[in-house]
Amino acid sequence: MIDIKNLTFSYLKPDGTQKSEEPELSRVNLKILPGEFVLVCGPTGSGKSTFLKALNGLAPSFTGGVISGQLLINGVDYLGHEPHSFANLIGYVNQQPEGAFVADTVLDEIVYSAEQLAIPKQEIANKVEWLSKLLNLEGLLDQALANLSGGQQQRVAIAAALISGAKILLLDEPTSA
């Protein structure tokens, strides 16, 4: 399903030169088969978040920088594509999900990305029902996001990431909440 070949990424300074002597990611090669769970671990500053952002297109689209190699998802190379072009394939939850929320309530947050992808209303309703059961959010759908615990907010972010039908879920610091 995912085949990463020679993935290399460097952040750039404002003058266009490389921020550090060595790239943040250097010639990463990895194959991930359907159904596999992969944990990326390392010390602070080792490039874990950068790696995930490269996989979902945020790097370099939003972070800036230079990227090379291949990111094959089901045989299609998505490296360098804008994140929206494969938003239905990859769901992403960042280290601090509350910073990425765009709505005030749990339900509005979960459905937002599905509405942006023009998923039919009935399909959205079915997915909300399924995800709220799966992630134990059933009694929280009308709650304000600001009133939830960190763990509850993280589950809302996971639901929002999965409602598009993504088959790949990237969790940055999944045990932090």
N, C-alpha and C positions, 0 to 999 in steps of 0.2 A: 504494500500500500504506500509506504513512504520510503524513498531511496534518496539519501543525501550523499552527494559526491563532491569531495574537495571544497566544501563550504568554507569560504574565507571572508571575514568581515573586519573592517577597520573604521573606527570613528574618525572624523576629520576635525581639525581646528577651523576657526572662522576663515583663515587664509587659504584653506583647501589642502593643507598638508596633513599627514597622518598624525593623530594625537599621541600615539606611543610608538616606540621603535618596532615593536612586534604587533601584529594584528590581534584584536580581541578574540577572534576565532581563526584558527589556522588549519586548513585542509581537513576539516571534519568529514568523516565518512561513517555512515550509519544506515542500516536497513531495519525498518520496523514493519513487521507483518501484521495483518489484521488480527485483532484480539489481543495483541501484546500490550503490556503495561511497561513503560520505560521510566526509570527514575534517573534524572540528571543531578548529580551531586558534586559539590566542590566547595572550597572556601569562598568567603565573601570576595567579590571582585574577580572571580575566575571566569566569568562569561556565561553563567547559566541563564540569566534573564536575557542577555543579548542573543543567545542561541534560540530561545523561544521566540523572541521578537523577529529573528531572521526567518523562522519557520512560518510565522503568520503574516509576514510582509511589513510589519511595523518598522523593522530595520531593513533597508534604509529609508523607507517611505516617510516615516515621521521622525525618526531619530537622526537622519542624515547619515552619511558614511558611504563607504564603497563596499560592494558585495560581489562575490564571484563564486563559481561552482555550479552545481545543479541541485534543485529541490524538486524531485519527481514525486507527484502524488497521483497514484493510479496511472503512471506512465506519462503524465503531462508535467512539463517543467514550469513551475510557478515562480522560480527565483527572479526577483526584480519586478514582479507584477504588483499592482496596487492591491492592498488587503481586501478591498471590496470584491475583487474578481474571484476570490475563493473563500468568501465569508461563509458560504453554505457548506464548506468542507471542514473548516477548522474553527473550533470555539476556543476562546482564550480568556482566562481569568488572571488578572495581574496581581501583584503582591498585595496591593491595597484596593480591593474591589470597590470600596465605598467612594474612592476618588474617581471612578469611572462611571458611576451611576448618572443617568440622565433624567430620571423620573423621581417622583416623590413617594410613590407607593410600590409595594412588592409587585402587584399585578401589572402596573404600568411599566415597571422596569423589565419584567419578564417578556412582555409582548412587544416592546419597542423595536428590537432588532428584527423580529418576524414581520412587523408592519413595514419596516424599511425595505425588506426583501419581497414585499407584496405577496406574502403567504396568505391564502384565503382565510377569512375570519373563522369559519368552522374548523379548519385545520388548526388554527391558532388555539381555539377553545379546547380542542381535543388534546393538544400538546400541553397546554397549561394544566389541564386536569391530570394528565399522566405525570408530568414533571413535579407538580405539587405533591402528589402521592409519593413519588420516588424519593424526593428530597425533603419530605416531611415539612412542607410549607402550606398545607391545606388551610390551617387556621390563621395564616398570616397574610393572605392575599390582599386584604384591605388595609393592612398596617402601613404606617409610615416607615420608610427605610431607616430614618434617623433613630427610630425607637428600637431597632433590632440589635441583638448582640453581634459581635464580630463573626461568630460561626454562622449565625442565621444570614447575615449579609453575604457571606461567602457562598452559602447554598443558593441564595437568590442569584448571585453572579453566575454560578454554574448553570442554573436553569436558563438564564438569559443567553448563555453561551451555547446551550444545547437546543434551544427552541427552533433554530434555523434548520435543524436536521444534521448538524455537523457530526461526522463520524470520528473526528479526531478532536480530543480535548486537551488543551495545554493549560496546566496549572502552575503558575509561578508562585513559589513558596506556599504549597498547599496546606501545610500544617501551621501556618503563622497565625491564623485567627483563633 
